[in-house]
Amino acid sequence: MDATMRWLGVVLVGLGMYASSAAAYDAKLKVLIVDGRNNHDWKTTTPVLDEMLEATGRFAVTVHTAPPKVDGKADAFPVRLTTRDLQPYGCILSNYNGPRWAPETEEAVEAFVAGGKGLAVVHAANNCHGAWQAYQQMLGYNWRGSGHGPKFEYDVHITDPEHPITKGVPDFWHNKDELYHLLKLNPAATHLRVLATSFSPPRMIRLKRTRKDGTKYVKDHCFGTGNDEPVVVVTDYGDGRCFHMILGHYDSSMTDNGFKTLMTRGVEWAATGKVTLPVMEPVPAAKDMRRYPEPQVVVEGLEQHLIRKEYDRLPGLFARDGQAMAKFAEANAPEILRMIRTLRIGKVKWHIAGDMARWTIPDHPAHEPFRQICCVKQGREWRIDGIQ
């Protein structure tokens, strides 16, 4: 009898623990992360997003990964979720950039959000579904002829300090990331609010190209706009909400507390319309880098592969000033090419004083050109003033 009672006691305790655990799970917001296709490394970023959300204690996360290609052939619609599949969740978090979802999935997602739930989109997930008008409307800003410069660290400026997602969040210094620019405002978006921006330093390279028929043309590669670009956007859709996070290229881009605060609060807000999560301290202080004082020079006539190979080593060398440099670069392209092939950032010395600046290559022979370029600042741009 005693053994039976002890056994029953163990069972009851186990059932109690299970019930308590189930109740705790039921109290959490259910989030569905969708991935499996992306031109970015979703295999490393999804686990970071999963862990980030789970660590708050507020969320229970499930990951739906689109199946891989079979015999080298991809499913025409890699994501085939139904209304029933989505029903348990409060928010869908897309870390997906690939082929369009099945028509029944698109309809289910539209009804899911319009019915009062949430959609969250991170970084390259805003690049896809160009033909899905409702998705583009939910995002508010769309990838249309858009781009980004080289990856770098930068400030995130809170533009709406009273919104529940950003309330109490200071401007902060963000880990190395891409900064999208020239996203197109979608006029169909409802109650669009830009919660945060980052400054895109003005850099542009104009490449002179030759078509197969021998005709010439110029292609502009814009590496920066000189504008404050949106990085956190929210919209309404029906009775639901969309949280659009432009940041998040690398897994390391997702690890500073500024990003984590905005991401977790954004998902909570998308799911419920409210925010209970605190700011994650410490938030790295902003460095007021909007000035970007380094002199920057536009080079025309360079081959694209050289630009892409050398650009990260010379983040301060190129900028938007194509008209001033056009004739100079055309006449001296071979010498500039030679310089680009051999130059390393460690060899460049900057001297900045007020609105005058120059950069010097110390080991470049003094009697040869391009050893030093002098610049003068006009507004927020630096223009070439003299070449030695």
Summary of the structure (lengths in Angstrom):
residues: 388
radius of gyration: 25.7
end to end distance: 100.7
largest distance: 103.6
contacts: 1231
relative contact order: 0.11
helix: 32%
strand: 29%
